[in-house]
Amino acid sequence: MSNNNLPISSKEYYNSLCAKAKEWSAAYYEQDAPVVTDEEYDSVMHEIRNIEAAHPEFVTADSPTQVVGGKRVLGIPVEHRVPMLSLLDVFSDDEVRSFVDSVKAEYSDVTFSVERKIDGLSLSLVYERSDDGLAYLTQASTRGDGHVGEDVTANVAALTCLPRSIELPKGIGKIELRGECYMSEKDFEAANAKQAEAGKKLFANPRNCAAGSLRQADPSIARERNLQVFVFNVQSVNNGDAAQFSPYHCDQLNYLRDICGFKTTYYAHCNDIDSILAAIHDIEEKRYDIDYPIDGAVIKVDELSIRQKMGERTKTPKWAIAYKYPAEEKGTVLRNIQLQTGRTGRVTPVAVFDPIQLAGTRVERATLNNANFIKTLDIRIGDTIVLHKSGDIIPKITMVELEKRPTDAVPYDMAKQVCPVCGAPIAPVNGSVDLYCTNDACPAKTVNRVIHFASKPCMDIKGLGPQMIQFLVDNKLIESPVDLYKLYMNTTKFVDMYGKKVVDKVLDSIEKSKSQNADRVLKALGYRLIGGHVARALFTQCKATNGSLLTLSTLNVDTIKECDIPGFSDAIYAALDVMLSGPEFKQEIAALRYAGVNLDYHTPTGANDESAPLSGKTFVITGTLPSMSRDEAKTYIEAHGGKVSGSVSKKTSYLVAGEAAGSKLDKANALGVPVLSEDDLKALCQ
């Protein structure tokens, strides 16, 4: 694992691994945005444990092995009476054998359960007996850091998969259960399809989607996305020993399933190591036959009295382990490398191979990233390539089976290829590892630039979708985004294809777009790295622009550098230099001016109005809002007199939090900053 030339036994190397694990854990647990695969994370954690075994003096209270999950992110804090511990991961039959042998050496009659390890969001569910004799859900909370989680009762109560009431044995008035909230693959695909239709960011995986759904202010979202819950453990009974319910774990699961109506995790009751290993590998063999994600098997002691005697470590119980399955890998033959040209002209290589079933889905294409990736692995057409799914979601090529390489396979030199759309040479830009089409008039560039130009966050031209744009380019009715403003002059083919009523609506929307603010116009032109935040900063923090796109087009990058705009990196200045020094930008601005498009930046109405509803208030925006992009939310706040900051502090008036909010939400909660939903924000402005 080492890449820093430090000795693997050194404290420095150990600390570097811990820092890496903490960063990955925060992304996974706090932001629901994993940055590495489970396998990579598990590998680092395994190495950390090995170093700690040899050097226990390295271990501190905040070491990754001493902390469960992530910090509390959202909602009212809930302190768990019974800690929601993690599990010690193992990766081989020998490690399972060692665990079982060590338990049997002390408890010869012990038995075990082997269960599916569901890849979801861990929950605590508390049911309490009411006056009618039945027990009802009174509290649901996430695991959080294992000791303090967040209250998600309203969202969990909205789920149809949980029984509204349950019948508890006599003498039991309260029971705390542990379960796993998850999404089926079908429901996950449906949720992402809806996100795509709304132009919102897609979820990385089913766990990410389930977690984000449970953190919504509106409980109906969790219900609409059909979240499911498996119950897999009794945590406590009457705030005491779970054995009051039943002395055996498997019997508890049977009661919860058969009498109470819960979905309980699949389990096999085993007496010896052979049956345990058989159950583990049976689950592994069938993992892709089920419609929800699992990443391993859990081996637990069945007898609760033995569990009590064995006890727990700081982070994990001594009576259970998790057997983690490796990511499924399969080989297939690479038949072709196809190139795709995007809006900026970036050409991306895509591998096309014989279809395979990988992690439960049919796969026949995978990105090759760039020319360097192809060169590093020496990937050639005809090769047998090995793929796995990163996080069981994204197919990635990991290696080439060189022994199977055809004798006539030749190295693939992407630099010698041409743009797949226009046939122009491709080449790097400003030392980039990526290759770009050199033809400014490439139809692929045009189509994708116009799609971007017309999109809602940019010029917001309603009714002008990708298919229509492709038609306009193919029929040479437009050759650039700016040509949209000349479209009214030649509409015969357009009307013949779509009808006068549709065309009139599109033309009307194009006309209305002329009034957009200059920052959105600049963003719409789609120059590399020149997004909304950069555009707005140019007009608000660079006096040389005079708040005008026309003036900006006459400047050079050195003039802008003199303003020392916060957050502008060398890469942004390099991108600005390319934009400002080339003739295309100047020509586009001149054409937009001629067409009557607004080129001036106007401070949003209400920004300097002390009577505006948000005057004097500072907001921070995080997560994905239901109907507004972050840029749109910023404009909305400024239009009502508020200010928007990029970071949470004691001076922050409100945090506006959407789906999958991250560390900003955690900091807001810690500082006592009020948290608003999009609807709450709109209510403030009424």
N, C-alpha and C positions, 0 to 999 in steps of 0.2 A: 504493500500500500504506500510505501514511502516515496515521496517525490521531492523531498527537501534535503536530502543528503544527510539527515540526522541519524545517529545510531538508533536502532529500533528499541533499545532498552533505555534510552535517555529520557529525562523528564521533559525536555523540550519537545521531543517527538510525541510523547504521551499527551502533552498539552495541546499540540497541534491537532491530534486526532479528536480530543475532547471538544475543541473549538469548532471543528468541522461537524461533529455529531450534534452539538447544541444548535448550530445554525440550521442544519437539516431538520432537526426536531421542531424548532420554532416554525419553520415554513410549513411543516406537515400538520402540527397540532394547533398552532395559533392562527395561521392564515389559510388553512385548508388548501395549500398550494404546494404540493410536494415538488422538490427540485431534483431529487435523485430517486432511483428505483429502491424498492424495499430490499433487494438483494445487496445493493451497494451500502445502504445504511446498516443492514445486519452484519455485513463483512467488517465494517469499521468498528461496530460495537463489540463484535467477537474479538477483534484485535485488542481493543481497550481492556476487555475482561482478562485476556491472557497476560497483558502487561501488569494489570493490577494484582493478579495472582502471584506474579514474581516480585512485584514492588508495591505491597499494600500501603507503604508510606506515601505513595503518590495520591491516594484517594482523598478527596475533600467532600464536604457536604453537598456541593453543587456539581459534582462529577456526574456525567450522563447516566452512570450506573446507579446513582443514588436518587434520581429524580424520575417520577412517573409522568409519561405523556407530556403535555404542555401546560403552560400557565392558563389561568382562567381568562377567557376572552370577552365574554358578553354576558349580560344579565345579572340578576341578583345572585350574590355568592351563596352557595350551599355547602356547608361543612358535612362531609360524609362521616356518619357514626362508625361505619366499617370502612377502612381505607379500600379504595378501588385499585388494587395492585396490578402491575403488569405481570408478564410471565417470562421466565428464563427461556431463551431460545436455544434450541439444539438443531443440528443439521445432519446427523448421521444415525444409523441404527445402533452403532456402538455407544453413542451418548445416551440413547434411550435405554439400552441394556444396562448401562452403568447406573442410571437413575432408578430403574426398577429393582436391580439387585441391591442397591443401597437401602431402599425402603423395605424390601422383603427380608433383608438381613436382620432388621429390628422388629418387623411386624410380619410374621410368616404367613398369616391368613389374610393378608390385605388383598383387596381386589381393586380394579381400576375401571374408569370410563375413558373411552377414546372418542373425541368429538370433533366435528368440523370447526375450524377456526375461521370465523366469518370476518371479512375485511370491511368493517363498518365503523360506527361511532358508538362507543360504549355508554350505556345509560344505567342510572339507578332509578328503580320504580318502587314507590311506597304505596301500598294499599292499606287502608284502615277500615275497621268494622264500623258500620253506622247503626242507627237505632233500629233499622229494619232487619238487622242480622247479617246483611251482606257487606262485603268490604269493597270500597271504591278507591280509585286512584286519587291520591291527595298531593303527591309531589313526584316530579320527574326532573332529573338533573344529569348533566354530563359528567364525565370523569374528571376533567380539568387536570390538575396536577396530582390526582389520586387522593388528595385530602380535601380540597375545595374545588367544587365544580360550579356550574352555572344553572340557574333554574330555567327549565324549558317545559314546564308543566302544561301551559296552554297549548303549545304546539303538539306535544305528545298526546294530550287528551283528545285532540282533533283526529288522530289516526284511527281508522276503522279496523285495523288489525288487532287491536288490544281489546280484551273484554271490558265492558263498561263496569261490571261488578263481578266479584268472585265469591265463592263459598269457602270459608276457612274452617278447619277443624275446631271443635269446641275448645275454648280456653285461649285461642289465638285471636288477638284483636288487631294486630299490626304485623305486616310482613314486608321486608325490603328485598327486592329482587334485582338481579343484575342481568341486563340484556344487551343486545347489539342491534342498533338501528342501521338499516341497509336499504339499498335500492336494487331491484332486479335489473338485469341487462336491458330488458325491453323497456322498462320505465325510464331508465337512464337515457336511452337513445331518444325516447319521446321528449324528455325534458330538454335535451340538447337541441333537438329539432325545433322546439319552441323558442329556445334562446337564439338560434340562428335566424329564425323567421323574424324575430324582434330586433335583430342586429346587435345582440348582446354577446358578451364573451362566453365561450363554451366552457363547461365544467371539465376538469382534467380526468376524472374517473368517478365511479358511482359513490365512493366514500366522500369525496369532495362535494358532490352534489347533495348527498344526504345531510352532511354537516351544515352546508350553507342553507338548506331548506329548514333545518331545525332552528337556525338563528334568525329567521325572518320575524318581523313584527306581526305579520298577518298569519295566524294559524292555518288558514285555508290553503296556503301554499304547500305546506307539508302534506296536507290531505290530498290536494290535487296531484301531487307528484307521487302519490301512492307509496309513501315510505312504509317499510315493514320492520317489525321487531321480533327477534328471536330471544327468548329467555333462556339463560344457561346456568344460573346459579341462584341459590337462596343466600342472601347476605346475612340477614338477621331475622329473628322472630321476637315480637314484643320487646324490641330493642336489646335482645339478648341472644343466647345461643340458638343457631339455626337448627340444631338437632332436636329442638322442641317440636319442629314440624315433622321430621322423620330423621332417623339416625343414618340414613343412606342417601347419598346424592342422587343416584339413579331413580330411587323411589320418589324423591322430591320432584324430579323432572316429570315422571309419569303422572303424578297427581296434578301438577300444574297444567299438563297437556290434556289429560282425560277428564278431570273434574272442573278445572277452572277455565279451560278453553284457550290457554296461551299457545302460541307457536313456540315449541322448544327445539333446541338444537338436536340434530341427529347424534346418537351416541351408540357405541358398542360396549357392552359390559364384559370385561376381560379378566381372566384369572392368572395368566402367565405371560411371559415375554413373547412367546410365539404368536399368541392370539392378538397381543397388542400390536406387534409389528405388522401382522396381517391386516388388522383394522386400519392402521396408518396408511398403508399402501393401497388398500381398497378405496379409501377416501381420495387419495392422490389420483388413482386411475380414473375415478369418476368425477373429478372436480369440474371438468368442463361439460358434463352432462346436466348440470344444474344451472338455474337461471339467476344465480347471485354469486358474488365474488368470495372465494375463500383462498387463503394463502398458507394453510397448514393444517395440522391436527393438534388438538390439546389432549394431553394425558393427565388425568386427575386421579388421586386417591378417592375411592368411593365412600369409605367409612369416615364420617365426620369426627368421630372420637379420635381417630388416628390423625386426622388433619390438625385437630387441636393440639395434640401432643407434638407434632412435627413443627408447627409454628410458621413464622415468616422471617424473611430477611428484610432489609430496609425497603426494597423495591418490589420483591417477588416472593410468593409463597414457596415454602419448601416442598409442598405436597403436589405440585403441578409443574409441568413443563410444556412448551410449545415446540412442536416439530415443524420447522419451516421448509416448505417445498421450494426447490430451485425453479426459476423461471423456465417455462417450457421452451425448448429450442428445437428447431427443425431445419433440415437442409432442403434446398430446392435448386433448380437450375435457372440461372439468370439468362433470360432470352433477349433482353434489349435494355438500353439506357436511353430513356426519352428526356428531352429537355423542355422546360416550360419557362416562358418569359412573363414576368410580372409587370406591375405598373411602373416601377422605377427602371425597368429594363433588366433587372437581375434575372439571370438564367439559372434555374435550379435543375440538377439532374435527378431523375427518378428511375429507380430500378423496377423493371417489369419481369416477373418470373412466373414459373409454373405455379398455379394456385395451390395453397396448402391450408389446412386447418390449424390455426395457431391460437392457443388460449381460448378455444371455443368459437372462434370466428374465422371466416374465409378471408385469406390475405393473398393478394397477387401483385401489390405495389408497395414500395417503401422509398422514402427520400434517401438520397445519397449525399445530402447536405451541400457539398461543393467539390471542386476539383481536388483539393488537398485530401479530403476524406477518401476519394477514389484512389488517389496515388498512395496514401498511407497503407491501405489494405490491399493494394494492387488488384483491384476488382476488374475482371475482364468478362466480356460477353461470352457465355458458354460455361463459365465457372459454376461450381456448386457452392452456393453461399449458405451460411447458417444465420438464422434469424431468431430473435426472441422478442417478446413484447415487453417494452419498458413499462414497469408498473402494471403489467397485463393489459395495457391499453394501446401503446404506440409501437408498431413493429419496427425493429431496428436490426440492421445487419451487423453481426459481431465478428465474423471471420470468413475466410475463404478456405475450402478444403482443397489445398494445393495438389494433393495426391490424385484428385479427380479431374484436374485441369486438362482440357483437350489440348492436343499437341499443336493445333493451329490457332489457339487463343492468343490474341495480341494485346499489348497494353492499351488502355483507353486514355487518350490525351484529349481532355475536354477543351483545352485552349485551341486545338485545331478544328473544333466544331464551329458551326454557325448558328445564328438565331433560328429556331425552328419555325418561326412565323414569317420572317422577311428574308432570311438567308444572308443577312449581314454578318460580318465577323463579330466575335465576342472577345472582350478584353477586360482586364481589371481596371478599377477606377480608384485613384488616389491610394494605391498600394493595398487595396482590399483583397482578401483571399477569394472573394466572389467575382464572378465574371458577368459582364453586362453587354447587352446588345448595343452596338455602336451606331445604329441607325435611329436618329431622332424621330423619324417618321414611321417607325415600326408600328404596324396595326395593333399588335398586342399591347404595346405601350399606350397607344391611343385609347383602345377599349378600356383598359384598366384605369388609365388616368381619368377618363370621362366618368366611369363608375364612381371613382373616388370623388371627383369634382361635384357630382350631382347628389352625393349621399347626404343624409340628414345632418350629420355634424358639420358638414361643409356648406354648400349652397342650398341644400334642402329642396331640390327640384323634384316635386312629387309626381309620380306616375312614370318617371324615366328609369326603367329597370335595366338590368344587364342585357336581356334578350333584345330589347328595343335599341339599346346603344350599339350592340353588335350589328344589328340591321343597318343603322345609320352609318356606321363605319364601312361595312361591306359594300354599301351602295354609294360610298364616297360623298354622302351628304354632309359629313363632318370629318375633319382631319385632325382636330384638336379640341380640347374642352372649350376654348374661346369661340369656336365655330358654332356652338349652340346658340349664340346670340345672333347669328345670321340665318338660322334654320328657317325662320318665317318667310324668307325670300324664295325658297324652293321646296314646296311641300307636296308636290304631286305624288311622287313615289311613297312618301310617308303616309299620305291620306289613303292611297290605294291599299296599303298594307294594313293600317290600323283603324281607318275610318275617321271622318272629320271631327266627330265629337271627342274622341280620345286625343287626337292631335291638338285640338283647340285647348283642351285642359293642360296638356304638357306645355304648349307654347305660353299659356297664361302663367304657369308655374315658373317657367324660365324668365319671363318678364318680372315677376315678383322677386325673383332671386337677386335682381340687380341692386336691391336695397340692403343686402347683407353687409355687416360690418367688415372693415378691411382685414381684420385678423382672420376671419373665416374665409375671405377671398384668397388670402395668401396660403392658408392651410389647404384650401381646395386645389390649388395649383399642383400640389403633390411633390414638391421638391424634397429630396432625401434629407431626413432629419428635421425638416421645417414643419413641425406640427403646431397645434393650437397654442401651447404654452410658449414656444419660441416666438411665434408670430405676435402674440400679445405683448411679450416682453420687448420686442423690437419697437413697438409703437408707444409703449408706456415708459420705457426706461432708456431709450436712445433718442435724445432731443434732436439729433441730426435728421431724423426721419420726418419731423414735424407732424407726426401722426398720419402720414400719407404714404400709400403704396407707390404713388408716382414719384415722390421724393426718394423713397427707399431704392427704387430702380436706378437712380443716378449715383448712389453711394458705392464705395468700395469697402471691403471687409476691414481694412485698417481703421477706417473711421468708426466702425461699429465696435471694434476692439477697444478703442479709447474710452468707451462708456463702461467697460468692465462690468457687464451684466451678470449678476449672480446666477450660477448654475450653467452658464455657457461653457462647454468643454472645447478642447482643441478640435474634436470631431465636428462639433456644431459650427465652429468658425470655418473649418475646411469646407463644409457643405455650403455655407453662406458664400464663400469665395467662389465656388463652382457656379452657384446660382447667379451671383451679381456680375461675374466677369464674362459670362456667356451672352450671346445675342438673344437667345430664345426668351429669357425672362423679360427683357426690355420690350421685345416685340409683343409678348402677351399682355403686358401692362398697357402698352399703347393701344392694342386692339380692344381691351376691356374698357379703357377710357372712351374710345370712339363709340363703343356699344352702349355707353351710358351706365356702366356698372359703377357703383360707389367704390371709391378708392381711399376714402378717409376713415380713420379710426375715431369712433365716437365713444366717449366714456358712457357706459350704460346708464340710462335714465334712472335717476334716484341715487346714484353713487355719491353725490354731494348734497343731497337733500336731507336736512336734519329731521324733517317730518316723515321721511320714508320709514316703513315699518321695521326695517332691519338696520336703520342708521345706528352707528356706534357699535355694532356687533361684529365679532370676528368668527368666521366659520372655518372648519376643516372638513373635507369630504373624503370618505373612504368606502371601499366596497362597490358593488354594482347596484345602482338604483333601478327601480322597476321601469320607469319611463324616460329618464334623462341620462345622457352621458355625463361624465364629470365636467366636461367643458360646458355643457348646457346648464348644469346645476350651478356652476360658477357664474355664468352670465345671468342666470335667474336671481341669484343672491345679490349680485352687484346691481342689477336693475331695480332691486328693492332696497338699496341703500347699504347693504352689508359689504364686508370685506372677506376675502378668502385667503387663508394661509395654507402652507404646505405641511406644517407640523403642529402637533398638539402641545400646548403649554398652559400655564396657569392663567394666561391672558385670553385663552380661547373661550368664546362665549358658548358655542355649541359645536358638537361633532355631528355631522350628517352621515349616518351609517346605512349602507345597503348590504346586499347579500355578499357573503364571504368576506366580511370586514376583517382586517388584520390587526397588526400591533398597535395602530393608532387608537383603536377602540379599547384595547387593554389599558393604554396610557390614559385615555380619557376617563375610564372608570377609576383608575388609581388616583387621578387628580380631582375627581368629583365633577368633571365637566358634563353637563347635560347632553344626552344622546337623542337625536331626532331621526325619525324616518323621513322619507320623501313627503309623505302626507302631512307629518308634523310641520315640516318646513313650509309647505304651502299654506297650512293653517295660520302660521305666524304672519304671513303676508296678506291675509284677508282683513 
